[in-house]
């Protein structure tokens, strides 16, 4: 990794399906998602794209689209 890449921030690779999810849901209530979308949301929380709200009922986008690949 080059120093310039470190200064610009680390980019996170997303699948096409994850990228579509991020565009559709800037934030979402977990109960309103179907099982497949919950699975995608769980992966995005693990990647650090979303974070759980304090009550763990919704997810909120944490990063902007400039960090995605």
Short mmCIF file of the C-alpha atoms (twelve columns), coordinates in Angstrom:
data_MODEL
# 
_entry.id   MODEL 
# 
loop_
_atom_site.group_PDB 
_atom_site.id 
_atom_site.type_symbol 
_atom_site.label_atom_id 
_atom_site.label_alt_id 
_atom_site.label_comp_id 
_atom_site.label_asym_id 
_atom_site.label_seq_id 
_atom_site.Cartn_x 
_atom_site.Cartn_y 
_atom_site.Cartn_z 
_atom_site.pdbx_PDB_model_num 
ATOM 1  C CA . UNK A 1  0.000   0.000   0.000  1 
ATOM 2  C CA . UNK A 2  1.275   3.438   -0.884 1 
ATOM 3  C CA . UNK A 3  1.388   6.394   1.493  1 
ATOM 4  C CA . UNK A 4  -0.963  8.361   -0.769 1 
ATOM 5  C CA . UNK A 5  -3.569  5.595   -0.438 1 
ATOM 6  C CA . UNK A 6  -3.283  5.700   3.339  1 
ATOM 7  C CA . UNK A 7  -3.734  9.467   3.399  1 
ATOM 8  C CA . UNK A 8  -6.850  9.246   1.213  1 
ATOM 9  C CA . UNK A 9  -8.366  6.600   3.479  1 
ATOM 10 C CA . UNK A 10 -8.872  2.914   3.064  1 
ATOM 11 C CA . UNK A 11 -11.356 1.927   0.392  1 
ATOM 12 C CA . UNK A 12 -13.828 -0.867  1.040  1 
ATOM 13 C CA . UNK A 13 -14.778 -3.313  -1.689 1 
ATOM 14 C CA . UNK A 14 -18.515 -3.924  -2.069 1 
ATOM 15 C CA . UNK A 15 -20.378 -6.412  -4.183 1 
ATOM 16 C CA . UNK A 16 -22.905 -5.060  -6.684 1 
ATOM 17 C CA . UNK A 17 -25.694 -6.228  -4.415 1 
ATOM 18 C CA . UNK A 18 -24.213 -4.429  -1.398 1 
ATOM 19 C CA . UNK A 19 -23.739 -1.246  -3.434 1 
ATOM 20 C CA . UNK A 20 -27.415 -1.308  -4.466 1 
ATOM 21 C CA . UNK A 21 -28.422 -1.792  -0.832 1 
ATOM 22 C CA . UNK A 22 -26.343 1.215   0.242  1 
ATOM 23 C CA . UNK A 23 -27.976 3.392   -2.419 1 
ATOM 24 C CA . UNK A 24 -31.480 2.252   -1.429 1 
ATOM 25 C CA . UNK A 25 -31.101 2.561   2.336  1 
ATOM 26 C CA . UNK A 26 -29.217 5.493   3.887  1 
ATOM 27 C CA . UNK A 27 -30.787 4.173   7.080  1 
ATOM 28 C CA . UNK A 28 -33.263 1.391   7.685  1 
ATOM 29 C CA . UNK A 29 -35.271 -0.225  10.435 1 
ATOM 30 C CA . UNK A 30 -34.208 -3.836  10.732 1 
ATOM 31 C CA . UNK A 31 -37.775 -5.116  11.201 1 
ATOM 32 C CA . UNK A 32 -38.802 -3.750  7.788  1 
ATOM 33 C CA . UNK A 33 -36.095 -5.660  5.896  1 
ATOM 34 C CA . UNK A 34 -36.684 -9.099  4.415  1 
ATOM 35 C CA . UNK A 35 -34.354 -11.982 5.317  1 
ATOM 36 C CA . UNK A 36 -32.018 -11.446 2.374  1 
ATOM 37 C CA . UNK A 37 -31.691 -7.714  3.025  1 
ATOM 38 C CA . UNK A 38 -31.023 -8.438  6.713  1 
ATOM 39 C CA . UNK A 39 -28.175 -10.709 5.654  1 
ATOM 40 C CA . UNK A 40 -26.720 -7.970  3.419  1 
ATOM 41 C CA . UNK A 41 -27.142 -5.393  6.201  1 
ATOM 42 C CA . UNK A 42 -25.318 -7.671  8.634  1 
ATOM 43 C CA . UNK A 43 -22.370 -7.936  6.223  1 
ATOM 44 C CA . UNK A 44 -22.296 -4.164  5.773  1 
ATOM 45 C CA . UNK A 45 -22.259 -3.627  9.536  1 
ATOM 46 C CA . UNK A 46 -19.302 -6.009  9.751  1 
ATOM 47 C CA . UNK A 47 -17.512 -4.051  7.017  1 
ATOM 48 C CA . UNK A 48 -18.126 -0.797  8.882  1 
ATOM 49 C CA . UNK A 49 -20.389 0.791   6.284  1 
ATOM 50 C CA . UNK A 50 -23.351 0.895   8.687  1 
ATOM 51 C CA . UNK A 51 -23.614 0.981   12.441 1 
ATOM 52 C CA . UNK A 52 -26.426 -0.146  14.713 1 
ATOM 53 C CA . UNK A 53 -28.462 2.486   16.488 1 
ATOM 54 C CA . UNK A 54 -28.355 2.643   20.291 1 
ATOM 55 C CA . UNK A 55 -31.540 0.590   20.566 1 
ATOM 56 C CA . UNK A 56 -30.299 -1.964  17.961 1 
ATOM 57 C CA . UNK A 57 -33.482 -1.582  15.935 1 
ATOM 58 C CA . UNK A 58 -32.099 0.274   12.954 1 
ATOM 59 C CA . UNK A 59 -28.923 0.720   10.955 1 
ATOM 60 C CA . UNK A 60 -27.431 4.057   9.962  1 
ATOM 61 C CA . UNK A 61 -24.933 4.646   7.168  1 
ATOM 62 C CA . UNK A 62 -21.594 5.575   8.677  1 
ATOM 63 C CA . UNK A 63 -19.330 6.158   5.653  1 
ATOM 64 C CA . UNK A 64 -19.791 8.149   2.467  1 
ATOM 65 C CA . UNK A 65 -19.685 6.614   -1.021 1 
ATOM 66 C CA . UNK A 66 -16.176 7.969   -1.728 1 
ATOM 67 C CA . UNK A 67 -14.656 5.151   0.340  1 
ATOM 68 C CA . UNK A 68 -16.321 2.358   -1.637 1 
ATOM 69 C CA . UNK A 69 -14.974 0.472   -4.594 1 
# 
